[in-house]
Amino acid sequence: MIIFFGQMSFLQKGLSNKSLDEHKQIMFKDFIKPLIIDIKVEEYLQNNDLNSLSSFLEKEQGKEENVKAYKNYLKKSKKDMNKFNESLCANSYCSICNIYPSFKEDFNESRFLILGVSNENASNFFWNFITKYPICNLCKLVILCAPAGVVKFDKFYMEKEEWWKRNFYTFVNLDTNLEDLFKKNESLKKKISSDNPYKEFIVDILEQAREESIWTLQNILFVEFNGQYQSKKSNLKYMHISKFIAKYFKTYSRETIGRIKNRKLKVELIDKILQNEDLNRVIFIRLKEYIKNNANGADIYYSTLSKALLNCIKMKGDENKVKDKVYRAFFTGKEMREYLKKNKSENKISSLAYRLLNTAKVGNKKDFMDTVLRLYINSEMEMPRIFLEAFYEDNIDFETLAQSFIAGLITETKEVEVHE
């Protein structure tokens, strides 16, 4: 069971040997009741009513740390309000809200595995090596309830990982009011089972705010986290939509990633785009799989086009030129495939594609071009100009042209739809 919260919560104690009523009692005792006591004490103090406070505390016979502390302060003060407040203020107040005292409670990995650390073993993490981070009962309860506002997202493309590493909990934050924020997260929840929930969510926002869509997208923050209490391992990711990613989604996502048929590839690419990671590794890995399985290369073409347009927008290049070059490299690969098939050399396509892939992966332009040059000399076909442009990398990099050419080489013309 994935666990995030405190050592006294019912979550940490597990669900195996206790009934639901028992869990509710534990929840109330450890989190609700201490906060109620803090609130009541604050009310009596606001009314300068120590007599009523004394009567209230006498009825509380529990072993909660805050009850014992309040009784002790009351006894020392001899019902003098100023002395009582002095004793209370000597206690460390919550580092998060600074509203209620902490009563020696500390914010660490036992309270929230995702953000908390083992304080005593991580002194470098703290200013002046002061490892205490006091937390009050109110903030403990708020943190405990954090999962109520998140959406479970199964990243199925990570099939080689442990089950808990594939299950993320997602929250989307925007610069808006609470009601709208709730609606946006409910919208994400409805789309989470689709191939690309983030993309669909972003497109919905664009539909609602066409004139200010880029600005709106730039204020989106996706937060993802998961964890396993038993091994004390956790992951926390946040994804901010930059201006160039926002423009890509607004202008090109439908004609690029939107046309990818492989669901795993589509979700993985959108994940990497939102995290602003390089797409080359994903594309090369998937391209190798497609060559091995004799799969159609159209998905690789759209993936490569996505990467090229993202880089072009980021560098403020000529987007139309980039689209044209990626398409020409892909079309050139398809032409070579057709030539090899007509000349009964179709069995050479796989080994040729592997050879080109290996040189492109390491950025070896010379060996890549030597292989392509021999191919065109043997076929007595004219060497396409697009390969000369690969050396200059004007608006587009060598790896992108290589990926697109190889994708065309493994693609059946009749099975792919390419939009110029």
C-alpha positions as CSV (number, residue, x, y, z in Angstrom):
1,M,0.0,0.0,0.0
2,I,1.3,3.4,-0.9
3,I,1.5,5.7,2.1
4,F,2.3,9.3,2.6
5,F,1.4,10.4,6.1
6,G,2.2,10.3,9.7
7,Q,3.3,7.5,11.9
8,M,0.1,7.7,14.0
9,S,-2.4,7.8,11.2
10,F,-4.5,4.8,10.2
11,L,-2.9,4.8,6.8
12,Q,0.5,4.0,8.2
13,K,-0.9,1.4,10.6
14,G,-2.4,-0.5,7.6
15,L,-5.8,-1.7,6.8
16,S,-5.4,-5.5,7.2
17,N,-6.5,-6.2,10.8
18,K,-8.8,-3.3,11.7
19,S,-12.3,-2.5,10.8
20,L,-13.4,0.8,9.2
21,D,-14.8,2.0,12.5
22,E,-11.5,1.4,14.2
23,H,-9.7,3.4,11.5
24,K,-12.1,6.2,12.0
25,Q,-11.4,6.2,15.7
26,I,-7.7,6.3,15.2
27,M,-8.1,9.1,12.7
28,F,-10.2,11.1,15.1
29,K,-7.9,10.5,18.1
30,D,-4.6,11.3,16.3
31,F,-5.6,14.2,14.0
32,I,-9.1,15.6,14.6
33,K,-9.4,15.8,18.3
34,P,-6.0,17.5,19.0
35,L,-7.0,20.2,16.5
36,I,-10.4,20.7,18.1
37,I,-8.6,21.2,21.4
38,D,-6.3,23.8,19.9
39,I,-9.2,25.7,18.4
40,K,-11.2,25.7,21.7
41,V,-8.2,26.9,23.7
42,E,-7.7,29.7,21.2
43,E,-11.3,30.8,21.6
44,Y,-11.0,30.9,25.4
45,L,-7.8,32.9,25.1
46,Q,-9.4,35.4,22.7
47,N,-12.2,35.9,25.3
48,N,-9.7,36.2,28.2
49,D,-11.6,33.4,29.9
50,L,-9.1,31.2,31.8
51,N,-11.8,29.8,34.1
52,S,-13.7,28.3,31.2
53,L,-10.4,27.1,29.7
54,S,-9.6,25.4,33.0
55,S,-13.0,23.7,33.1
56,F,-12.6,22.6,29.5
57,L,-9.2,21.1,30.0
58,E,-10.3,19.2,33.2
59,K,-12.8,17.3,31.1
60,E,-10.1,16.2,28.6
61,Q,-8.5,13.2,30.1
62,G,-6.7,12.0,26.9
63,K,-3.0,11.6,26.6
64,E,-2.6,14.1,23.8
65,E,0.6,16.1,24.0
66,N,-1.3,19.4,23.6
67,V,-3.7,18.7,26.5
68,K,-0.9,17.9,28.9
69,A,1.0,21.0,27.8
70,Y,-2.0,23.3,28.2
71,K,-2.7,21.9,31.7
72,N,0.9,22.4,32.7
73,Y,1.0,26.1,31.4
74,L,-2.3,26.7,33.3
75,K,-0.9,25.3,36.5
76,K,2.3,27.4,36.2
77,S,0.5,30.6,35.4
78,K,-1.9,30.3,38.4
79,K,-4.6,31.4,36.0
80,D,-2.7,34.6,35.1
81,M,-3.4,35.3,31.4
82,N,-0.1,37.0,30.7
83,K,1.9,34.2,32.3
84,F,-0.1,31.6,30.4
85,N,0.6,33.4,27.1
86,E,4.3,33.6,27.9
87,S,4.4,29.9,28.5
88,L,2.5,29.2,25.3
89,C,4.8,31.5,23.3
90,A,7.9,29.7,24.6
91,N,6.7,26.7,22.7
92,S,7.8,26.4,19.0
93,Y,5.0,27.6,16.7
94,C,4.3,25.9,13.4
95,S,6.8,26.6,10.7
96,I,4.1,26.4,8.0
97,C,1.2,28.5,9.3
98,N,2.6,30.1,12.5
99,I,-0.9,30.0,14.0
100,Y,-0.8,27.2,16.5
101,P,2.0,25.8,18.6
102,S,3.7,22.5,17.5
103,F,4.0,20.8,20.9
104,K,7.3,19.2,19.7
105,E,5.7,17.8,16.6
106,D,8.2,17.8,13.7
107,F,7.6,17.9,9.9
108,N,9.5,14.9,8.5
109,E,9.2,11.8,6.4
110,S,6.9,10.2,8.9
111,R,4.4,13.0,8.4
112,F,4.7,13.4,4.7
113,L,7.0,11.0,2.9
114,I,7.0,12.9,-0.4
115,L,8.3,16.2,1.0
116,G,9.6,15.3,4.4
117,V,13.1,14.0,5.1
118,S,14.8,12.2,7.9
119,N,15.6,15.4,9.7
120,E,18.3,14.2,12.0
121,N,20.1,12.5,9.1
122,A,19.8,15.4,6.7
123,S,21.3,18.4,8.5
124,N,22.7,19.8,5.3
125,F,19.1,20.2,4.1
126,F,18.4,22.9,6.8
127,W,19.6,26.4,7.4
128,N,22.3,26.7,10.0
129,F,21.9,22.9,10.5
130,I,18.8,23.4,12.6
131,T,17.0,20.2,11.8
132,K,13.7,20.9,13.6
133,Y,10.8,22.0,11.5
134,P,7.8,22.4,13.9
135,I,4.3,21.5,12.6
136,C,0.9,22.1,14.3
137,N,-2.2,19.9,14.4
138,L,-3.9,22.0,11.8
139,C,-1.2,21.6,9.2
140,K,-0.9,17.9,10.0
141,L,-4.5,17.4,9.1
142,V,-4.3,19.4,5.9
143,I,-1.3,17.4,4.7
144,L,-3.1,14.2,5.6
145,C,-6.0,15.2,3.4
146,A,-3.8,16.1,0.4
147,P,-4.8,12.9,-1.6
148,A,-8.4,14.0,-1.6
149,G,-7.5,16.6,-4.2
150,V,-5.3,14.5,-6.5
151,V,-6.0,12.2,-9.4
152,K,-4.4,8.8,-9.8
153,F,-2.5,8.4,-13.1
154,D,-1.2,5.0,-14.2
155,K,1.8,5.5,-16.5
156,F,1.4,2.2,-18.2
157,Y,4.3,2.8,-20.6
158,M,6.7,2.3,-17.6
159,E,5.9,-1.5,-17.6
160,K,9.4,-2.4,-16.5
161,E,9.1,-0.4,-13.3
162,E,7.7,-1.6,-9.9
163,W,3.9,-1.1,-9.7
164,W,4.1,1.8,-7.2
165,K,6.5,3.7,-9.5
166,R,4.0,3.6,-12.3
167,N,1.1,5.0,-10.2
168,F,1.4,8.7,-9.8
169,Y,-0.9,11.1,-8.1
170,T,-1.5,14.3,-10.0
171,F,-2.7,17.8,-9.1
172,V,-3.0,20.8,-11.5
173,N,-2.5,24.3,-10.1
174,L,-3.5,27.5,-11.9
175,D,-3.4,31.2,-11.0
176,T,-7.2,31.2,-10.4
177,N,-9.8,31.1,-7.6
178,L,-10.5,28.0,-5.5
179,E,-13.8,27.1,-7.3
180,D,-12.2,27.3,-10.7
181,L,-9.2,25.3,-9.5
182,F,-11.6,22.5,-8.3
183,K,-13.3,22.5,-11.6
184,K,-10.0,22.2,-13.5
185,N,-8.9,19.2,-11.4
186,E,-12.3,17.6,-11.9
187,S,-11.9,18.1,-15.6
188,L,-8.4,16.4,-15.5
189,K,-9.9,13.5,-13.5
190,K,-12.5,12.9,-16.2
191,K,-9.8,12.7,-18.9
192,I,-7.2,10.7,-16.9
193,S,-8.2,7.4,-18.7
194,S,-7.6,8.8,-22.2
195,D,-4.4,8.3,-24.2
196,N,-3.1,11.8,-23.4
197,P,-5.0,13.4,-20.5
198,Y,-2.6,16.4,-20.1
199,K,-2.9,17.3,-23.8
200,E,-6.7,17.0,-23.7
201,F,-6.8,19.1,-20.6
202,I,-4.7,21.8,-22.2
203,V,-6.8,21.8,-25.4
204,D,-9.9,22.3,-23.2
205,I,-8.3,25.4,-21.6
206,L,-7.4,26.7,-25.1
207,E,-11.0,26.3,-26.2
208,Q,-12.1,28.4,-23.2
209,A,-9.6,31.2,-23.6
210,R,-8.5,31.5,-27.2
211,E,-7.3,35.1,-27.1
212,E,-5.2,34.6,-23.9
213,S,-4.4,31.0,-24.3
214,I,-0.6,31.2,-24.3
215,W,-0.7,33.2,-21.1
216,T,-3.2,30.8,-19.5
217,L,-1.1,27.8,-20.4
218,Q,2.0,29.4,-19.0
219,N,0.3,29.5,-15.6
220,I,-0.4,25.8,-15.5
221,L,1.6,23.8,-13.0
222,F,1.2,20.0,-13.0
223,V,2.4,18.3,-9.8
224,E,3.0,14.5,-9.7
225,F,4.1,12.4,-6.8
226,N,4.1,8.8,-5.5
227,G,5.8,6.9,-2.8
228,Q,6.1,3.6,-0.8
229,Y,6.4,4.0,2.9
230,Q,7.9,0.5,3.6
231,S,11.0,1.3,1.5
232,K,10.8,5.1,2.3
233,K,11.2,5.9,-1.4
234,S,9.2,8.6,-3.2
235,N,9.1,10.7,-6.3
236,L,8.0,14.3,-6.8
237,K,7.8,16.0,-10.1
238,Y,6.4,19.3,-11.2
239,M,5.8,20.4,-14.8
240,H,5.5,24.1,-15.7
241,I,4.2,25.0,-19.2
242,S,6.8,27.3,-20.7
243,K,5.8,29.7,-23.5
244,F,7.3,27.6,-26.3
245,I,5.5,24.4,-25.1
246,A,2.3,26.4,-24.8
247,K,2.7,27.5,-28.4
248,Y,3.4,24.0,-29.6
249,F,0.3,22.6,-28.0
250,K,-1.8,25.4,-29.3
251,T,-0.5,25.3,-32.9
252,Y,0.9,21.9,-33.7
253,S,-0.1,19.1,-31.2
254,R,-3.1,18.0,-33.2
255,E,-1.1,17.4,-36.4
256,T,1.9,15.8,-34.7
257,I,1.4,13.9,-31.4
258,G,-2.3,13.8,-32.0
259,R,-1.7,11.4,-35.0
260,I,0.5,8.9,-33.2
261,K,-1.3,5.6,-33.0
262,N,1.0,3.9,-30.5
263,R,-0.6,4.8,-27.1
264,K,2.5,4.1,-25.1
265,L,4.7,6.2,-27.3
266,K,2.1,9.1,-27.3
267,V,1.9,9.2,-23.5
268,E,5.6,8.9,-23.0
269,L,6.3,11.8,-25.4
270,I,3.8,14.1,-23.8
271,D,5.3,13.2,-20.4
272,K,8.8,14.2,-21.6
273,I,7.6,17.4,-23.3
274,L,5.9,18.6,-20.1
275,Q,9.0,17.8,-18.1
276,N,11.0,19.7,-20.8
277,E,13.3,16.7,-21.4
278,D,15.1,15.8,-24.6
279,L,13.0,13.5,-26.9
280,N,15.9,12.0,-28.7
281,R,16.4,9.1,-26.3
282,V,12.7,8.1,-26.5
283,I,12.6,8.4,-30.3
284,F,15.8,6.3,-30.8
285,I,14.5,3.6,-28.4
286,R,11.1,3.4,-30.1
287,L,12.7,3.5,-33.6
288,K,14.8,0.5,-32.7
289,E,11.7,-1.4,-31.6
290,Y,9.8,-0.4,-34.8
291,I,12.7,-1.7,-37.0
292,K,12.9,-5.0,-35.0
293,N,9.1,-5.6,-35.2
294,N,8.8,-4.4,-38.9
295,A,6.3,-1.8,-37.7
296,N,5.2,1.2,-39.7
297,G,7.4,4.3,-39.1
298,A,4.6,6.9,-39.3
299,D,4.6,7.3,-35.5
300,I,8.3,8.0,-35.5
301,Y,7.8,10.6,-38.2
302,Y,5.2,12.4,-36.1
303,S,7.4,12.1,-33.0
304,T,10.4,13.5,-34.8
305,L,8.3,16.4,-36.2
306,S,7.1,17.2,-32.7
307,K,10.7,17.4,-31.4
308,A,11.8,19.5,-34.4
309,L,8.9,22.0,-34.0
310,L,9.4,22.3,-30.2
311,N,13.1,23.1,-30.7
312,C,12.3,25.5,-33.5
313,I,9.8,27.4,-31.5
314,K,12.3,27.5,-28.6
315,M,15.0,28.9,-30.8
316,K,12.6,31.2,-32.7
317,G,13.4,29.6,-36.0
318,D,11.4,29.2,-39.2
319,E,8.7,26.7,-38.4
320,N,7.6,26.2,-42.0
321,K,11.2,25.4,-43.1
322,V,11.5,22.9,-40.3
323,K,8.3,21.1,-41.2
324,D,9.4,21.0,-44.8
325,K,12.8,19.5,-44.0
326,V,11.5,16.8,-41.7
327,Y,8.9,15.8,-44.4
328,R,11.5,15.8,-47.2
329,A,13.8,13.6,-45.1
330,F,10.9,11.2,-44.4
331,F,9.7,11.2,-48.0
332,T,13.3,10.5,-49.2
333,G,13.4,7.4,-47.0
334,K,10.1,6.2,-48.4
335,E,11.4,6.6,-52.0
336,M,14.5,4.6,-51.2
337,R,12.3,1.9,-49.7
338,E,10.2,1.7,-52.8
339,Y,13.4,1.5,-55.0
340,L,14.7,-1.4,-52.9
341,K,11.4,-3.3,-53.1
342,K,11.2,-2.9,-56.8
343,N,14.7,-4.2,-57.2
344,K,14.0,-7.2,-54.9
345,S,16.3,-5.9,-52.1
346,E,13.6,-5.5,-49.5
347,N,15.4,-8.0,-47.2
348,K,18.2,-5.4,-46.9
349,I,16.0,-2.7,-45.5
350,S,16.1,-3.9,-41.8
351,S,19.9,-4.2,-41.7
352,L,20.3,-0.9,-43.5
353,A,18.0,0.8,-41.0
354,Y,19.9,-0.7,-38.0
355,R,23.2,0.5,-39.4
356,L,21.9,4.1,-40.0
357,L,20.3,4.1,-36.5
358,N,23.5,3.1,-34.8
359,T,25.5,5.9,-36.5
360,A,22.8,8.5,-35.8
361,K,22.5,7.6,-32.1
362,V,26.1,8.6,-31.5
363,G,25.9,11.6,-33.8
364,N,28.4,10.1,-36.3
365,K,27.5,12.1,-39.4
366,K,30.5,10.8,-41.5
367,D,29.6,7.1,-41.2
368,F,25.9,7.9,-41.7
369,M,26.6,9.9,-44.8
370,D,29.0,7.3,-46.2
371,T,26.3,4.6,-45.9
372,V,23.7,6.8,-47.5
373,L,26.1,7.9,-50.3
374,R,27.0,4.3,-51.2
375,L,23.3,3.5,-51.2
376,Y,22.5,6.2,-53.8
377,I,25.6,5.4,-55.9
378,N,24.6,1.7,-56.1
379,S,21.0,2.7,-56.9
380,E,22.2,5.3,-59.5
381,M,19.7,7.7,-58.0
382,E,20.4,11.4,-57.5
383,M,21.6,12.2,-54.0
384,P,18.8,14.3,-52.3
385,R,19.8,17.8,-51.3
386,I,18.4,17.3,-47.8
387,F,21.4,15.3,-46.8
388,L,23.8,18.1,-47.6
389,E,21.7,20.3,-45.3
390,A,22.3,17.8,-42.5
391,F,25.9,19.0,-42.2
392,Y,24.9,22.7,-41.8
393,E,22.1,22.1,-39.2
394,D,20.3,25.3,-40.3
395,N,17.0,25.3,-38.2
396,I,17.3,21.5,-37.7
397,D,19.7,19.1,-36.2
398,F,21.4,16.0,-37.9
399,E,19.7,13.5,-35.5
400,T,16.2,14.8,-36.5
401,L,16.9,14.4,-40.2
402,A,18.4,10.9,-39.7
403,Q,15.4,9.8,-37.6
404,S,12.9,11.0,-40.2
405,F,14.8,9.4,-43.1
406,I,15.0,6.0,-41.2
407,A,11.3,6.3,-40.3
408,G,10.5,6.7,-44.0
409,L,12.7,3.8,-44.9
410,I,10.6,1.4,-42.8
411,T,7.2,2.9,-43.7
412,E,4.9,1.4,-46.3
413,T,3.6,4.3,-48.5
414,K,0.1,3.0,-48.7
415,E,-0.1,2.7,-44.9
416,V,0.8,6.2,-43.8
417,E,-0.8,9.6,-44.0
418,V,1.6,12.5,-44.1
419,H,0.4,16.1,-44.1
420,E,2.7,18.6,-45.7
